[in-house]
Amino acid sequence: MAKLPTYQQDHQTIIFKNSAREIQLTIITPEIIRVYENHSESGTSYAIEGDKQKPTDYRIIQKPDHYEISTSALTIKMDAAMHLDAYDSNNHPLIIDYRGSRTPLDRGIDEEHKKFVQEEGHNVPGADDQNNPHYFQVVKDLAADEQIYGLGDKTGYMNKRGYEYDDWNTDNPAPHLENFTRLYKSIPVIIGLKAGHPYGLFFDNPYRSHFDFGKENPDYYFYSAEDGNLNYYLIGGKTLKAVVTNYTYLTGRTPLPQKWTLGYQQSRWGYSASQKMVQGIVDKMQQSDLPFDAIHLDIDYMQGYRVFTWDDAAYAGNPKKFVTNLKNQGKKIVAIIDPGVKKDPGYKIYDQGIQNDYFVKDLQGKVYVNQVWPGDAVFPDFGRTAVQDWWGKNDQFLTDMGVAGIWNDMNEPASFQGEIPQDIVFSDHGRPSTHKKMHNVYGHNMAKATYEGVKRATGRRPFVITRAAYSGTQKYSTVWTGDNHSIWPHLQLLIPQLCNLGMSGFTFAGTDIGGFGSDTTPELLTRWIEAAIFSPLLRNHSAMGTRAQEPWAFGEPTLSIYRKFLKLRYRFIPYLYDLFARESKNGLPLMRPLVLNDENDPRVRNINDQYMVGDSVLVAPIVQPSQRKRLVYLPAGKWLDFWNHQEYDGQQDIVVDAPLDKLPLFIKKETILPWGPEVNQISETPDTTMTFNVYGDSGSYHHYQDNGLDFKYQQGEFNDYLINVDQDQVSVKLVHQGFQPVYQHVTVNLKNQSITLDYHSDTEDYK
């Protein structure tokens, strides 16, 4: 029998050694265990900030052929070969090291034929670069009944089994299809179900990496990286929800946003070329009775695409006055900012960066130059705190103008003259490093700099949008799925992309409604607004040169249907805001796959065309052209059709009529939901009344209220209302009162009557 490795303990870290390797297991919490092997790579995590370790009881037992390291939630077994196997508290296998050898897909293809295939323009799958001395891989057993979710907004379906992906942030404007292995974000977390038992795996390594979930061989999945340390986290939890909660405890949760950011936002590359164009869109939105809260300015508002400038001439010489006038109308401006700084002596941002040595350099110490929108451009070295602070202070140029949100784009970083070479010198927490390491966290660091700068400048909850991201960016920024296209496959992609983003910690996410590239059609735009109406970020955005896709662009009936669903969205905003308040504590997404709510139902594990909003709202959009009926799967429980209140038993498929103006929508019976007033924008003045609808005969619901703007809620300035309904008995209680004003009147709509309760300040009660 082979000799077991030796070990020593250092508090909650156990260090195992044999003649070839040293592996550290660190108990972070009972449900999270870190696996670490130093490959001579320095640096700390970008995803994980602060000390996440909790005092945790654990034990080590030596068996004849392995060790067992156990907490109350997980058991790790290590054998003589240092294989690591993770089990839950009931000894169900979760994450098991594969004992066999990999079988690369190019086996049997000789070098001559491989060359011919590559010359034809095809990719040849094969073994990883074993000649790279820094390369490493982790190979895990893949069970016959195992589903894998996560990885953020990769293309394809909810379940990633059978596919391969790369983490290397990439700006690719071509239509993203399921064979794309990489997009704008690197979020190396997987949320798995092995024979119905949930687990998580987070590989915290920013270098270029690869995932294969059984494409190469259905018996295993593997992760490989071209450099860096072996550094991953085994994450347990009794349910998939618990796994997501534990993962977001580790990497951070989306903070509570300003309430107005849940409103509709209109955008197009080209609007911002002049004040007249922007005002025209605002006026048309209002004339068309379309609820909306913000309009976005793309790169045209700047002076020659120079960041932190404004083309005053195109804005009547006074853009601040224009933005202020819109703000007085209740409409917000969100402005784009790219990382590329125009190489232009005399331009303040460029001069400051050169003077303070803030830009990345080549190996000879010369500032590196590539091209983006302004032409020759240089790139801030966001891996340094001083550069982040400088960038954040520059954001005040926009906030002083009255801009309400900042949209970070092109921050993979994208460049027009080929990809930035991997040996360009970037900083890693202030230490010299390379683009090879810092590429995947570049957008993350830019988002953090922006968030902190806006927070300092305004005191409000920053509204930051980023295209590129890494795990943990959700602490600082909203995301969208990048430059999609006006094609039906991208409407279909919306659901798995946003649901996997949610399971990967990115609660505040959306897609470009109608598609960014290519040309939409009336039917596609209509079905898109229906499908996306519950996505947390609700923005219509399109590219210059494409067909216009504002709600009125196709006349009727498109305009009326679009208006119908925008008005529906605003009715649901109090519910979405409640979900955000809960998410900030539990990390669970608003928009989620059915499997997250009920992993024990095999039917929901591979559903790609339905989603849940919280626990109680089921959305089944039409994502195929010319379809006017669809099959809807209802999970366990009883469900009510939102539109006609017809009741259905769960765990069955039903056929639903879906004419062009209908979104199949169901509410779980015995649910209470807040029902916002019919408004065309989110007011910064607190509501004094609230309505709740009861779906069924009884239920209980917690509702959250604060000022929707700043961080005072963190000091207790919020209200928590508990609404209870039992048949026709209704009660409303203020469980926590810290915010004024409270609702003066609360109306509860039952099946056959409405009951209004009034607030009595003397008793702090509703009667």
N, C-alpha and C positions, 0 to 999 in steps of 0.2 A: 504494500500500500504506500502510495506517495506521501511524502512528509508535508504536513500542513504548514503554511507560512507562520512565522512568528508575529506577535502583535504587541503593541503597547497602547495604553490609553492616556489621553490628555483631555480630561473633562469629558465632553461629549464627542470627541474625535478619537477614532480607533485607527491606528496606523498598522497596516499589514505589510510584511516584507517577506520576500524570498530572494533567491540569488539573482533574479532578473528584474523584479519590479517592486515598487512601493505604492500601495493604494491606500488612500485615506477615506474612511467613511465618517461623515459628520452628521450627527443627529441634530437637525434644525428644529423640528417639532415632532410629535409622535407620528405625523403623517408625511413628513418631508425628510428625506435623507440624501445628503450630497455624496457623490462619488467623484473623487479627485485624484488625478495622477499628474505630477508636475513634469512637463516636457521642456523645462527651461524657458518658459514664457512668463514674462512679468505682466503686471497690470491687474486691476481690479474690475469688477463687473460694472457694466453700464446699465444692465437691466435691473439689478438688485441694489437698492440703496438703503443704507442703515443696517443695523444689526437685527437680523430676523430670527436669531436663535432664541428659543424658549427653554427654560429648565425642563428637562424631560428625563423621566426614569427609563432606563433600558437595562438589558442584561445580555451577557455573552455566555453562550453554552458551547463547549467543545464536544462534538460527536466524533466517532471514530474516523469519519471521512470528510467532515466539514465543520465549520463554525456556524452558529446561529446567533444573530444579533437582532434582538426583538425589542420593540416598543409596544405600546398598547394597540397600535394600529397596523404595524408592518413588521415582517420578519425577513431579514436578509440572510441568505445562506451562501457561504463562501467555501469552495473546496480547495484541494491542494493546488490545482491549476489556476486558482484565483478567479474562477467563474463566479459571477454574482447573480443570484436568483432572488426575486422579490415576491413575497406572498402577503396576502392580507391577514387579518387577525383570525380568520377561519381557515387558514392554510390553503386558500385558493391561489393558484399561480397567477401572477400578474405580469411580471417582466422577467423573462428567463433567458440567460445567455445561450446562444446557439452553439452546440457542441461540434457540428460538422464543419466542413470547409465550404467557402463560397463557390458558386458555379457561374462565373461571368457569362453573359449572353453571347460574347464573341467566340466562345469555345467552338472550335471546328472551322473558323474562318482564318485562312492563312493571310499573311501580311500582304501578299500581292493582290488578293481579292479585296481585302479591306481597303487598300489604296484606291482600287477602282470604284468601290462604293462611295468612298469619301469624295472622289473627284466628280461624281455625279451630283454631289451636293447633299448627300444623306449623312445623318449622324450614325456612327457605328458604336453601339454600346459595348462596353468592355470593362476589363479590370481597371481599377483606379491606378493612379500614377505611383506604383510601388517604388519607383526610383527616387521619389521625393523623400528625403530622410525625415521630414517633419510630418508626413502623412500618417494618420491613424484612423481606425474604424472601430465601431461597436456593432456587433451582430447579435440580434435577438430572435428568439423563437417566435414564429408566427403561427398561431393556432388556426385550425380550420374554421372555427367560429370566433373571429376577431375582427373588429371594426376599428378604424383609425380616423380620427378627426383632428382639426386644428391647423397649424401652420399658417394661420392668418388667411389672407385672401388669394391663395394660389388658385389657379384655374381648375376646372373639372367639377367633380361632384362632392357632396358632403363627405362620403366615405372615401378616403384616399387609398384604400387598399388596391394594390395592383398597379400603382402609378409611381413615378419617380419625380423628384423635385430638387432644385438647387436653391440655396440661400446665397444670393449675390444680387444686391439691389440693382435693378435694370430698367431703364427707360426704353421700352420697345413700343413704337406707335402702331405696329401691325395689329390686326384683330386678334385678341387673345383667345386661343382655343385650348382645349383640354390637354394638348400635347406640349404646351408651354411649360417649361420646368421652372422658370423664374419670372418674377415681376418686380414691383417697386419696393417690396418689404421683405425683411428676413425676420421671421418670428418662429424660432426653432423649438416650438412646443407641440407635442402630440398628446391628444386626449383619447385614450383607448378603452375598448371593451373586449376583454378576453373571456369568452364563454359567459358573457353577461356580467363580468366583474370589472369595475372601473379602475383606471389608473391614469397617471400622467407621467410624461418624461419631458424634461426641459434641458436642452443642450446649450449651456451658456458659453458660446464661443463665437466671436464675431467674424472669424475668418470664413472664407468661402467654404461651404459645406454642401453635402449631398445626402438626400434621403431616398431610399428605395424601399417601398412597402410591399414587397412580394412580386415586383415586376421581374426581377432577375430570377427569383426562385420562390414559389409559394410557401416554402417551409420556413422562411426567415425574412426579417426586415433588417436594414442596416442604416447606420449613420456614419458618414466619414467626413473628415475635415483635412484641409491641406496644410494646416499649421495650428499652433496653439496647444493648450493643455487639454487633457481629457477632463471634462468638468461638466457633469450632468447631475440632475436631481430626479430622484425617484419620488413620485407623489402619489399618495394614497387618498382614500376617502370612501365612505360607505356608498355614496352615489356619485354619478357624474357631476351633479351640482356641487357636491363637497370637494371633488377634485378641482373644479374650476375655482371655487372659493379658496382652496389652498394654494393654487398656482398664483392667483391674483394677490393673495397675502404676500407671496414671495416677491413678485415683480411690481406690485402696485395696482391700484384701481383707478378707474376713470373718476376724476373729481366731479362733484355736482356742478353742472354748467349753469350759465345764466339762462333763465327761462326762455327768453326770446329766441335763443339759438335753436329751439325746437320748432320754430316757425318755418314757413316756406322761404326759400332763397333762390333768386333768379340770377342767372349768369350767362355770359357768352363772351368768348374771346372776340373783342371788337367793340363792345359797348363803350368801353372806357376811353375811346379815342377822343371823345368830346363831352362836355357837360350837356350839350343839347341831346346827345344820344341817350345818356343815362337818364336825364329828366324825362325824355320821351317814353322810356320803358316804365319808369315809375308812374307816369301819368296814365299810360295805357293799362297798367295793372289796376290802378284805382278806378279808372273808367269802366273796366270790365268786371268790377266787383270781385276781384280775386284776392283772397287773403295772402299777405306776404309780409315779411319782416326785414329782409335784407336784399341788397343787390351787390354783386361782386364785381370788382374791377380787376381785369386781367392786365397784362404787361403794358398796354397802350397808354395808361395814365401817366407813366413816367416820362422823364426827359431822356429820349434816346435809350430807353430800357436801363437807365442807371438807377440802381436800387436806392431807396430813401431820397427820391426826388419826385417832383410832381410837375407836369406840364401845365404851368399856370395859364399860358395863353389859350389852351384848349378849354380852360375852366374860368373864362371871363376874368382872368387875372386874380381870382380869389377863391381857390378851391376850398379853403376852410369855411368860407361863408356858405358855399354850396352844400358842403357836408352838414353844416349846422342847420341849414334850412330843411334838409331831408330829415335830420334827427328830430326837429320840431314837429315834423309830420309823422313821427313814430317809425321812420324807416332808417335802417342801419346800412353802413358801408363796410364791406369786407374787402381788403386790398391785398393783392398778391405781392410776395417778395421772393426773389430767387437768391441763391448764395453767390452766384458769379458776380464779381464786382468789375465794372468796366476798367480796363487799363487806360487811364486817362489822367495824366498829370494836370493838376489844377482842380480836379474833381475831389471834393472834400473827403468822401468815404475812401477813395483810393489813396489819397495822400495820408490820411490818418493811419490806414493799414500799413503802408510802406514805412512811415515814420516809426511806428511801434512794432514793426516786425510781426504782423498779424497774419500773413498769408503763407500758404504752404510753399515749399521749395523743392528744387531738384537736388541731386546728390552733390552738386557743386556749390550749393548754397545760393543759387539764383532763384528768385521768385518764379514759380511755375506759371506758365500762361497757356490757356486753351481758349476755345471759343464757345460762347453761348449767345443769347439774344443780343447783347450790346456789342458783339464782335469780340475782339481780344479781351479776355477776362482772367482775373485771378480769384483764388478761392480762400476764404477764411479758414484758419486752422482751429476748428471748433473743439478740438481735444484739449484746449487750454482754457482755464477758467477766465483769464484776463480777456481772451477773445470773445467768450460767451458774454461776459459783462459788457464789453464794448458793443457787441451786436445788439444786446438787449436795450442798451441806452439809445442806440440809433432807432429802435422801434418807436421811441417816444416821438420821433418826427411824425409818425402816422397817428399815434394816439392823441397828440396835440392838435392834429387836424380834425379830430373827432371820429376817426376810424374806429369801428367797434370790434373788428376781428382781423386777424392776419393769416393769410393763406400762404404757406411755404410750399414752393414748387421746385422742380428741377434739382432736388437735393439728394439724389442717389449717391453721388452727384453726377448729373448728366453733363455731357460735353459734346460739342459738334465735331471736333477734330480728333476723333477716336477716343477710346476710353483712357482716362488718366492712368499713366503707367503705375504698376504696383510698387515701384521703388521710390516714388515721390514721397518726400518726408512730411508726414503728418505727426501730430502729437497725440499721445495716449496718456490722459490724466497729467499732462504737462511734460511727460518724458518723450524723447524722440522715438518715433515709430514710423510706420509706412502706410501708404494707401492700402496695401494688401490687408492690413489688419483693420484700419479705421473706416474703410469703405462702407461696411454695413451699418455702422453706428453714426455715420455723418449726419444723416437726416435726424436721427434721435437727438444728437447734441445741438443741432440747429433749433429743433423744436423746444428743447429745454431752455436754450438761451432766449428764445422768443417768449415763452411762457413766463419766465422769471422777469424779463424786461417789462412786459405788459402788466404783470402783477404789481411791480414796483411803481410803474407810472400811473396806474389808474386805481389800484385798490380793489378792482373788480375781478371776478373770476375770468381769467383770460379765455378768449375764444381763439384758438389756434388750430389751423388745419394743416396737415402735412401729407405729402405724397409718399415719401420714403420714411421707413420706420424700422425699429428693432424691438424686441421684447422689452416691455417697460415703458415704451413711448406713450402708452395710454395714460400715464400720469400727467402728461403735458399737452396732449394734442388730440384733436379729432382727426379722423382719417377718411379718405375716400379711396375707391379702388382704382383710381388713375384713369388713363385715357382709353376708355372703352369705346365701342362703336355702336352706331344705330342699326343693329342687326338683332334678329330674334335670339340667336344663341347667347348674346350678351344680356338680354332680358332674362333668359333662363339662368344664366350664371349669377345673377344678382342674389338669389336666395342662398345657394351654398357659400358664396363668397362672404356675404354679410353674416351668415350664421356661424361660419368657421372663424371669422374675425371675432365675433362675440365670445365664442368658446376659448379664444386665444387671448382674452383680456381686453379686446378693443370694443368696448360697448358703444362708443359714439362713432358711428360709421355710416357711410352712404355710398351711392353710386351716382354718376352723372345721369340724371333722368333724361330719357330720350336718346342717350348716347352722345359721346363727345365727337368722334369722327364719323364719317360717312353721312348718309342722309336718311332721316327718319321718315315715317309715314304717319298718317292720321291714326291708323289702328295701332301701330307700334307705340306711338306716344301715349295714346289712351291707356293701353294695357300696362305701360311702364309706370304711369302715375298711380294706377290702381295697385300694382304689385309693390311699389316702393312707399306707399302712403304711410306705413308704420316704421319705415327706416328712420333711425334717430336723426341722421343728417339728411335733410330733404332739399336737394338742390338740383335744378335743371341747368345743365351747362353744355355748351356745344362749341365747336371749333369755327374759327373764321373760315369762310368759303364753303361751309356746309349749308344745307337748307335750313332756313329759320325754323325754330321749334318752340317759340313762345306759345303759351296756351291758346292764343288767338290766331296762330299762324295758319291754321287749316279751317278756320271758320266753324260753323256748326255741323254736327253736334259735338265736335271735339271740345270746343270752348266750354259748353255747358257741363259736359261730363267732367272735365278738368276742374271746373269751379266746384262741382258737387263734392269731389273728393278732397279738395283743399279745405272746404268748409267742414267736412267730416274730420279731417286731421286736427283742426283747431278745437273741435269738441273733445278730442281724445288727449289733448296736451296735458291736462291735469293728471291723467293716468300715466302718461309717459314720464312726467316729472316725478311722480310718486315712485316709479320704477327706478329712475336715476338715483333718488334719495336712498332707496334700498341697495342699489348696486354699489354705491359708494361705501357700503358696509360689508356686502357679501360678494361683490365681484361678478354677480350673475348678469348676463346681458339682457337687454330689453327684447331685442329681436333674436330668437333662438330656434334651433331645430327641435322638432318634436321629441327626438331621442333624449335631449337634455332633461325634459320633464318626466320621461318614463322610459328608462333604458331597459326595463324588464319586458317591454312589448317588442318582440322581434320585428313586427311590421313597420315600426317607425324608424328603424336603424338606417334605412337607405332611402328615405323620402327626400326628394330634391325640389319639389314644386309646392310645398306647403311650409308654413312656419308658424311659430307661436309668438305672441307678444305677452311677455310675462307667463303666468301659469294658466290664464283663463281665456285668452283671445286667440282664436285659430284663424289664420288667413290662408286662403287657397286661390291664388291669382291664376288668371289665364296667361300662359306664356307661350302659346302657339298661335300662329295666324289663323284667322277664320274660324276659330273654335268658339262655339256658343253653348256648350255643355261640358262638364268635366266630372270625373270621378274624384270624390273627396273621401279621405280616410279620417274617421273620427276616433280619437283615442278613447280610453276607458272613461266612463262617466256618462252623464247625459248632457246633451248640447242643444242650444237654441239658435236657430237661424237669426242673425242680427236683424234682418230686414223684415221678416214676417213672424218671428217668434215661434215658428214650428219646432217641435221638440223631436229629437232623435236620440236613440240609444247609441252609446259608444261602441268601440271595437267592431266597427263595420264600415264598409264602403257604401257611399250613397251617390247617386247621380244628381247633380245640381245644375239648374239652368243658369247660364251666365251670358246674357246678352251684353252688347258692347258697354252698356252703362252700369253693369253690375259686377261687383267684387264679391265672390263667395266668402262669407265672414260668419263665424260662429262664436258664441259665448258659452262657456261652461255653466251649466245650471247651478244655481245657488251662489252666484257671483254678484258682488256689488262693485260698480265702477263709477268713478266721478265723471260728470258730464259737463264740460266747460260751456260757457256762453258762446253764442254765435257772434264772433268778432272777426275783424279783418287784419288784426295785428295783436301782438302780445303787449299789453300795457305795462309800464313800470309802476303804475299805481296799483296797490294790492286790491284784490277782489274783496268784496264785503259779503258776498253770498256764494253758495256753492250748491250744486244739484248732484244727487247720486241716483243712478238707475239700478234697480234690483232685477236680476235675471233669474227668475224662479220665485220661491216663497220665503227664503231666508238667506242669511249670510252674515259675514263679518268682514270689515275692511278698515285698515289703517290708512289715513290720508295725511299727507305732509304739506305744510305751508311755511314759506319764509318770504323774504323780500325779492328773491329771484335774481339777485345782482352781485352781492359781495360775500364776504367770508364771516359775517356776523353770526351765521347759523352755527359756526364752530364754537361760539361762546354761549350757545344755548338759545339764540334768538330764532326759534322756530316753534311751530305748533304741530302737535300730533293729535289728530281726531280719530276716535274709534266709533265707527257706525255699526250698530247691530240691528238686524231685522229678524224677527221670528213671526211669520205670517203677517199680521197687520200691526204688530208691536214694534215700534221703532224707538231706538235710543241713540243719542249722540253725546259723546263725552270727550272733553279735552284731557287727554292723557298727559300731555305736556303742553304748557302754555308759556311761551317765551317771546312771542312776536305779536306786535300790534299793527293793524287792527285784526281781531279775530273775526270770523264770519258772523255777521249779525243775524243771518237767516240761513238755514239749511233745509233744502227740499229733498225729500226722498220719494222717488217715483216707484210705486208698487205696480202690480199687475193691473189693478182696477181702480187705483186712487193715488193721489199725491198728498203727502203729509209734509207740512212746513213747520219746523221748530224754530223758535226765536231764542236768541242768546240773552240771558239775564246776567248782567255784570255783577249784581249783588251776590248771587249764588254761584257764579261762574258755571252755569248749567244751561242746557237747552231744553225748553218745554214747548 
